Amino acid sequence: MSIGNSPEDERPFEDVSEEARPSIGRVLKDARLAAGLTVDQVSAATRIRNAIVRAIEADDFAPCGGDVYARGHIRTLARAVHLDPAELLAQYDAEHGGRPAPTPAAPLFEAERIRPERRGPNWTAAMVAAIVVVIGFVGFTAVKGTGGGDSDARTQVAEGSTPSAGASDTPAPQHSKSADHKAAPSESAIAAAPQDKVTVRISAPNGRSWISAKDHNGRMLFDGLLNKGESKTFQDNSRIDLVLGDAGAVRLWVNGKKIEDQFQPGAVERLTYTKGDPQAG
C-alpha cells in the first residue's frame, strides 16, 4: 500500500494563464506564413517599412513611435493577413496600459468669427471710383445740356449728395457688397481660413477610418473612428500632424484646398500640414 500522491496527481497542471496566450507578434507572423506572404509583400501591401514589420513580429513596438502608431500598424497588418484586428488591439491595450482616452476635437472654425485684416487704402479702387464719377458727370452734362441744370448737377457731384431720379440707374456700391456677403458658401470657415493658421478638414465619404490628429505641441486633438459621411476640422497656429488608419476612405482639405493624393484603401498614412500652400509632411 503506497502512501502519497498517485502519478496522475503529480502531472503538471495545464497553463491557462495570460502568459500562455501567443504574443501579438507571433500571431501576426504565423498568420503571414499561413497566408504564404513574405515580409516584403506585406510591407508593399501596407506601406509599412520592412524594419517595422519585423520589429512588430518580434513584439518590439518601439520603432512604431508610440501607442497610437503601434495600434494603427497592428490594425493594418492584421487586415493584410486576414485577421480580425479587434482581439489583437484588445491584447495590446491589456499589455500596455489600455488605450488613452481621446481628447475632444478642437472647436470648428466659425465663419462669423472671421474678421477682415486691416489694410491700407486701396488706391486702385479709388482711381476706378473717380473715373466712374467723371464719366457719370460727363454723361449727365450731355443729357441735361449746358443750362442751369449743369450747375445743379456739378453742385450735387461736388457735395456728394444723392443723385437725382435721372441718374438712378447708376449701381450703388453698397448693393454689390451686400450681394457678395449673401453669396458666401456654406463652408466659408474653410474657404476663408486665415493665412496665419493651418486648417485641416477630413471627411469620410467612402467608408469609416480611424484617424489621429495632434497640434504642434504634440497635444492630441482627436483619436478615434470617423464614420462614413462624417467630417472633422482641426486648426492650429503652425502645424497639424495626422495619422490615417484607412487613408483611401477619407478626403482632405488643407487651408481651403483639396488634397488630390491617391491614397490606397487600407493604407496607413502619416501626414503633416503647415501654414501656406498645402503640402504633405
Backbone torsions as a table, in degrees:
resi	resn	phi	psi	omega
1	MET	NA	120.4	-176.8
2	SER	-88.6	149.8	178.3
3	ILE	-114.1	134.6	178.6
4	GLY	119.4	-166.1	-177.0
5	ASN	-82.9	148.4	175.5
6	SER	-76.2	163.8	178.6
7	PRO	-57.2	-34.4	179.2
8	GLU	-63.3	-33.6	-179.6
9	ASP	-71.2	-21.6	-176.5
10	GLU	-90.6	-0.3	177.9
11	ARG	-70.3	139.3	-178.1
12	PRO	-65.9	145.1	177.0
13	PHE	-70.4	147.3	177.7
14	GLU	-71.2	130.6	-177.1
15	ASP	-80.7	110.2	179.0
16	VAL	-113.2	18.9	-178.6
17	SER	-76.1	174.8	-180.0
18	GLU	-64.2	-29.5	-178.9
19	GLU	-64.9	-25.1	-178.9
20	ALA	-77.7	-12.7	-179.7
21	ARG	-74.4	136.5	179.5
22	PRO	-59.3	146.8	179.9
23	SER	-71.3	166.2	180.0
24	ILE	-62.0	-45.7	-179.4
25	GLY	-62.9	-39.0	-180.0
26	ARG	-66.2	-41.3	179.6
27	VAL	-62.9	-43.8	179.9
28	LEU	-65.5	-41.5	-179.5
29	LYS	-66.4	-45.1	179.5
30	ASP	-61.1	-40.6	179.4
31	ALA	-66.4	-37.8	177.9
32	ARG	-63.7	-45.1	179.4
33	LEU	-65.0	-38.8	179.4
34	ALA	-65.3	-31.0	178.4
35	ALA	-82.7	-3.9	178.7
36	GLY	73.0	30.9	-177.8
37	LEU	-109.0	146.4	174.2
38	THR	-94.1	168.1	177.6
39	VAL	-61.9	-39.0	179.3
40	ASP	-63.3	-39.7	179.9
41	GLN	-67.2	-41.8	177.8
42	VAL	-65.4	-40.0	179.1
43	SER	-63.4	-42.0	179.3
44	ALA	-66.6	-36.7	-177.8
45	ALA	-73.5	-32.4	-175.2
46	THR	-103.1	-11.6	-176.1
47	ARG	63.4	27.8	173.8
48	ILE	-103.3	132.0	-175.4
49	ARG	-58.8	149.5	-178.7
50	ASN	-56.0	-42.7	-176.9
51	ALA	-62.0	-37.8	180.0
52	ILE	-71.8	-38.8	177.4
53	VAL	-60.5	-45.6	179.9
54	ARG	-65.4	-38.5	179.8
55	ALA	-65.0	-41.8	179.3
56	ILE	-65.2	-40.3	178.5
57	GLU	-66.2	-20.5	175.1
58	ALA	-95.6	12.4	-180.0
59	ASP	60.9	31.8	174.1
60	ASP	-110.8	105.0	-175.0
61	PHE	-99.3	3.8	-179.3
62	ALA	-61.7	-41.7	-179.8
63	PRO	-63.8	-14.1	-179.9
64	CYS	-68.5	-27.5	178.4
65	GLY	91.7	16.3	178.5
66	GLY	136.9	165.6	-176.6
67	ASP	-63.0	-37.8	-177.8
68	VAL	-62.7	-45.5	-179.9
69	TYR	-69.8	-37.5	179.4
70	ALA	-62.2	-42.9	178.8
71	ARG	-62.6	-41.6	179.1
72	GLY	-64.3	-40.1	178.5
73	HIS	-66.8	-41.9	179.5
74	ILE	-61.1	-43.5	-179.7
75	ARG	-62.5	-44.0	-177.9
76	THR	-68.5	-42.9	-179.9
77	LEU	-65.4	-39.0	179.6
78	ALA	-61.8	-43.1	178.9
79	ARG	-66.1	-34.8	-178.8
80	ALA	-66.3	-29.4	-179.5
81	VAL	-106.2	19.3	172.4
82	HIS	65.4	44.0	174.8
83	LEU	-115.2	156.5	173.7
84	ASP	-81.6	114.6	-175.6
85	PRO	-70.5	-13.7	-173.8
86	ALA	-62.3	-44.7	-178.4
87	GLU	-66.2	-40.2	-179.8
88	LEU	-67.4	-37.9	178.3
89	LEU	-67.5	-38.8	177.0
90	ALA	-63.8	-39.4	178.4
91	GLN	-66.9	-38.8	178.3
92	TYR	-64.3	-43.4	179.1
93	ASP	-62.6	-40.2	-179.7
94	ALA	-66.1	-33.5	-176.9
95	GLU	-87.7	-16.1	-176.0
96	HIS	-125.4	28.5	170.9
97	GLY	86.9	11.6	175.8
98	GLY	85.5	161.8	-179.3
99	ARG	-78.2	133.5	179.1
100	PRO	-66.4	143.1	179.7
101	ALA	-65.6	133.3	-178.3
102	PRO	-66.8	141.1	177.4
103	THR	-86.3	136.0	-179.9
104	PRO	-53.6	141.2	-179.1
105	ALA	-65.5	151.8	177.8
106	ALA	-62.5	144.7	-178.5
107	PRO	-60.1	144.4	179.8
108	LEU	-64.5	147.4	178.7
109	PHE	-73.6	119.3	-174.9
110	GLU	-91.2	134.8	-175.8
111	ALA	-64.5	-37.1	-175.8
112	GLU	-69.4	-13.2	179.0
113	ARG	-88.9	-5.1	179.9
114	ILE	-72.6	130.8	177.6
115	ARG	-117.1	134.2	178.9
116	PRO	-64.0	143.3	179.1
117	GLU	-70.8	147.7	177.2
118	ARG	-72.8	128.0	-179.5
119	ARG	-130.6	161.4	178.0
120	GLY	-74.7	178.7	-179.6
121	PRO	-60.6	139.2	177.3
122	ASN	-91.6	91.8	-174.9
123	TRP	-68.2	-31.0	179.2
124	THR	-62.7	-45.2	178.8
125	ALA	-63.5	-37.8	179.7
126	ALA	-64.3	-40.8	179.4
127	MET	-66.2	-41.9	178.0
128	VAL	-61.1	-42.2	179.1
129	ALA	-62.8	-39.3	179.4
130	ALA	-64.7	-41.5	179.0
131	ILE	-63.4	-41.3	178.7
132	VAL	-60.9	-41.6	179.2
133	VAL	-62.8	-43.2	-178.8
134	VAL	-63.8	-45.8	179.9
135	ILE	-61.4	-43.2	178.5
136	GLY	-62.2	-38.8	179.2
137	PHE	-64.9	-43.5	179.7
138	VAL	-63.3	-43.7	178.4
139	GLY	-62.3	-41.5	179.4
140	PHE	-63.3	-38.9	179.3
141	THR	-66.0	-40.5	-179.0
142	ALA	-64.9	-34.9	-178.4
143	VAL	-75.5	-44.8	-174.4
144	LYS	-84.1	-12.5	-178.9
145	GLY	85.5	-166.8	-174.6
146	THR	-108.4	17.2	-178.1
147	GLY	-77.5	-156.9	-178.7
148	GLY	-64.4	-24.5	178.8
149	GLY	-62.2	-27.4	179.5
150	ASP	-62.2	-45.8	-177.6
151	SER	-66.9	-34.1	177.3
152	ASP	-65.1	-43.1	179.9
153	ALA	-63.3	-42.3	179.4
154	ARG	-62.6	-40.5	179.3
155	THR	-62.4	-42.2	-179.8
156	GLN	-64.6	-43.4	-179.5
157	VAL	-66.2	-42.7	-178.0
158	ALA	-65.9	-38.3	-177.3
159	GLU	-87.7	-3.6	179.0
160	GLY	69.7	28.4	-179.2
161	SER	-77.3	170.0	-178.6
162	THR	-66.9	132.7	179.6
163	PRO	-62.0	155.4	179.6
164	SER	-76.6	179.0	-177.4
165	ALA	-62.1	-32.7	-179.9
166	GLY	-65.2	-25.6	-178.9
167	ALA	-104.6	17.7	-176.0
168	SER	-70.7	-15.6	179.8
169	ASP	-74.2	-13.0	180.0
170	THR	-67.5	124.6	-177.4
171	PRO	-66.4	137.5	178.8
172	ALA	-83.0	135.1	-180.0
173	PRO	-58.8	-32.0	-176.6
174	GLN	-64.0	-29.8	-177.2
175	HIS	-64.9	-42.4	-179.6
176	SER	-65.9	-38.5	178.8
177	LYS	-64.1	-42.1	179.7
178	SER	-64.1	-40.9	-179.9
179	ALA	-64.4	-40.7	178.3
180	ASP	-61.6	-39.6	-178.9
181	HIS	-65.7	-39.7	-178.5
182	LYS	-73.4	-23.3	-177.1
183	ALA	-86.0	9.6	-179.4
184	ALA	-61.9	136.7	-178.8
185	PRO	-69.7	161.6	-178.2
186	SER	-66.6	-25.5	-179.8
187	GLU	-104.8	42.1	-177.6
188	SER	-63.3	-22.9	178.1
189	ALA	-62.1	-31.0	178.5
190	ILE	-86.5	-46.8	-176.3
191	ALA	-62.5	-32.4	-178.2
192	ALA	-101.3	30.3	-179.3
193	ALA	-59.8	131.9	-177.3
194	PRO	-66.4	148.7	-177.7
195	GLN	-72.0	-18.7	-178.6
196	ASP	-90.3	10.2	177.6
197	LYS	-136.4	166.2	173.2
198	VAL	-112.9	128.4	-178.4
199	THR	-121.7	125.1	-178.0
200	VAL	-122.9	128.2	176.2
201	ARG	-118.0	131.1	-179.5
202	ILE	-121.2	129.3	174.9
203	SER	-125.6	157.6	-178.6
204	ALA	-123.7	76.6	-178.1
205	PRO	-77.3	-22.3	-172.4
206	ASN	-104.5	-1.9	-176.8
207	GLY	151.8	175.3	-177.3
208	ARG	-87.0	155.6	179.9
209	SER	-149.7	142.6	172.0
210	TRP	-79.9	133.1	179.3
211	ILE	-133.8	155.1	174.9
212	SER	-135.7	135.9	-179.6
213	ALA	-134.4	133.8	178.2
214	LYS	-129.5	151.7	175.0
215	ASP	-87.0	-174.1	-174.3
216	HIS	-69.7	-16.0	176.4
217	ASN	-90.4	1.3	-178.1
218	GLY	84.9	6.4	179.6
219	ARG	-74.6	131.6	-178.6
220	MET	-71.2	120.7	175.6
221	LEU	-90.6	-34.8	178.8
222	PHE	-161.0	143.2	176.8
223	ASP	-150.3	101.9	-178.7
224	GLY	171.5	-167.4	-176.7
225	LEU	-88.8	137.8	171.1
226	LEU	-107.3	104.9	-175.5
227	ASN	-72.0	162.6	-178.6
228	LYS	-59.5	130.5	-179.4
229	GLY	90.8	-11.3	179.6
230	GLU	-88.7	166.5	176.9
231	SER	-149.3	154.5	177.7
232	LYS	-134.5	145.8	176.8
233	THR	-126.6	133.5	-178.6
234	PHE	-127.4	149.5	-179.2
235	GLN	-144.1	143.0	179.1
236	ASP	-149.4	164.3	-177.7
237	ASN	-72.5	-27.9	-175.1
238	SER	-139.3	-35.8	-173.2
239	ARG	-155.8	146.3	173.1
240	ILE	-131.0	126.1	178.0
241	ASP	-101.7	131.8	-177.4
242	LEU	-121.8	148.1	167.6
243	VAL	-129.7	121.8	-179.2
244	LEU	-108.5	118.0	-178.7
245	GLY	-71.2	-34.5	176.2
246	ASP	-135.5	85.0	-172.5
247	ALA	-64.3	-26.6	-178.5
248	GLY	-70.3	-15.2	-177.2
249	ALA	-92.6	-4.6	-173.7
250	VAL	-119.1	164.0	173.1
251	ARG	-126.7	144.8	-175.0
252	LEU	-120.6	139.3	167.9
253	TRP	-124.5	126.0	-178.6
254	VAL	-121.5	121.6	-179.5
255	ASN	52.5	38.5	176.6
256	GLY	85.8	-0.1	-178.6
257	LYS	-115.0	136.7	-179.4
258	LYS	-76.4	135.7	177.1
259	ILE	-88.4	123.3	-174.6
260	GLU	-99.4	33.7	178.2
261	ASP	-70.5	143.4	178.8
262	GLN	-93.2	78.4	-179.9
263	PHE	-75.5	140.9	179.4
264	GLN	-86.6	145.4	176.9
265	PRO	-60.6	134.1	178.5
266	GLY	82.1	-2.1	-177.6
267	ALA	-82.7	142.0	175.6
268	VAL	-93.4	125.6	-179.8
269	GLU	-121.3	134.4	174.5
270	ARG	-111.7	116.8	-172.2
271	LEU	-127.9	151.6	175.5
272	THR	-134.1	130.5	179.8
273	TYR	-124.9	141.6	-178.7
274	THR	-126.8	-175.3	-179.3
275	LYS	-67.8	159.8	178.7
276	GLY	90.4	-155.7	-179.1
277	ASP	-63.3	137.4	-178.2
278	PRO	-64.8	134.9	173.6
279	GLN	-148.5	138.1	-179.5
280	ALA	-67.6	134.9	179.7
281	GLY	-79.5	NA	NA
